[in-house]
Amino acid sequence: ELRRIEAEEQYRRWVDARVDEAVEQRLSAAERARRLKAFKREILDKYPGVYTKALAGAGTSPALDEHAERMLREEVKLDLGLPTIEEFTRRPQGNLF
């Protein structure tokens, strides 16, 4: 059980690092801002009542910002075609991207 948890954590850190690199290398600041804005609109359309109180005050919401960031990162992650955790744990580290 401990090995599985350690492998999952190692995989999560590895994926996060690949996504960080891809966001930094593939998206300009302007493109990243544009996509985050689009995700925020999508979130607000899908969940119209969830962020209304936060948006009414400051015009933004840390929770909404985080939700949009997670969506952006998930999209980038899917575009990368990364191995599954099963594939990750079976391969020697040198053979991964």
C-alpha positions as CSV (number, residue, x, y, z in Angstrom):
1,E,0.0,0.0,0.0
2,L,2.8,2.4,0.9
3,R,4.6,1.7,-2.4
4,R,1.4,2.4,-4.3
5,I,0.9,5.7,-2.5
6,E,4.6,6.7,-3.1
7,A,4.3,5.8,-6.8
8,E,1.1,7.8,-7.2
9,E,2.8,10.8,-5.5
10,Q,5.8,10.5,-7.7
11,Y,3.6,10.2,-10.8
12,R,1.6,13.3,-9.8
13,R,4.8,15.3,-9.2
14,W,6.1,14.2,-12.6
15,V,2.9,15.1,-14.4
16,D,2.7,18.5,-12.7
17,A,6.3,19.2,-13.8
18,R,5.5,18.3,-17.4
19,V,2.4,20.4,-17.4
20,D,4.3,23.4,-15.8
21,E,6.9,23.1,-18.6
22,A,4.3,22.9,-21.3
23,V,2.3,25.9,-20.0
24,E,5.5,28.0,-19.8
25,Q,6.9,26.9,-23.2
26,R,3.7,26.8,-25.2
27,L,1.6,29.6,-23.9
28,S,2.5,33.3,-24.1
29,A,1.2,35.4,-21.2
30,A,-1.5,36.9,-23.5
31,E,-2.6,33.4,-24.7
32,R,-2.7,32.1,-21.2
33,A,-4.8,35.1,-20.1
34,R,-7.2,34.7,-23.0
35,R,-7.7,31.0,-22.3
36,L,-8.2,31.6,-18.6
37,K,-10.8,34.2,-19.4
38,A,-12.6,31.8,-21.7
39,F,-12.6,29.1,-19.0
40,K,-14.0,31.5,-16.5
41,R,-16.8,32.4,-18.8
42,E,-17.5,28.7,-19.4
43,I,-17.5,28.0,-15.6
44,L,-19.8,30.9,-14.9
45,D,-22.2,29.7,-17.7
46,K,-22.2,26.2,-16.3
47,Y,-22.4,27.1,-12.7
48,P,-24.2,30.5,-12.7
49,G,-24.9,30.7,-8.9
50,V,-21.6,29.4,-7.6
51,Y,-19.3,32.4,-7.8
52,T,-21.8,35.3,-7.7
53,K,-21.1,36.5,-4.2
54,A,-17.3,36.5,-4.8
55,L,-17.7,38.3,-8.2
56,A,-20.1,40.9,-6.8
57,G,-17.4,42.4,-4.6
58,A,-14.0,42.6,-6.2
59,G,-15.0,41.6,-9.7
60,T,-12.9,38.4,-9.4
61,S,-12.8,35.4,-7.2
62,P,-9.7,33.4,-6.1
63,A,-11.9,30.2,-6.3
64,L,-13.0,31.0,-9.8
65,D,-9.4,31.8,-10.8
66,E,-8.2,28.4,-9.3
67,H,-11.1,26.6,-11.1
68,A,-10.1,28.1,-14.4
69,E,-6.4,27.3,-13.8
70,R,-7.2,23.7,-13.1
71,M,-9.2,23.5,-16.3
72,L,-6.3,25.0,-18.3
73,R,-3.8,22.6,-16.8
74,E,-6.1,19.6,-17.5
75,E,-6.4,20.7,-21.1
76,V,-2.6,21.0,-21.4
77,K,-2.2,17.7,-19.7
78,L,-4.5,15.9,-22.2
79,D,-2.7,17.6,-25.1
80,L,0.6,16.2,-23.9
81,G,-0.6,12.6,-24.2
82,L,1.3,11.6,-21.0
83,P,1.5,8.0,-20.0
84,T,-1.0,6.6,-17.5
85,I,0.3,5.8,-14.0
86,E,0.4,2.2,-14.9
87,E,2.7,3.0,-17.9
88,F,4.7,5.4,-15.8
89,T,5.4,2.8,-13.1
90,R,6.4,0.1,-15.6
91,R,8.9,2.2,-17.6
92,P,12.4,3.0,-16.5
93,Q,12.7,6.8,-15.9
94,G,15.0,7.3,-18.8
95,N,12.4,6.2,-21.3
96,L,9.8,8.7,-20.3
97,F,9.6,11.7,-22.7
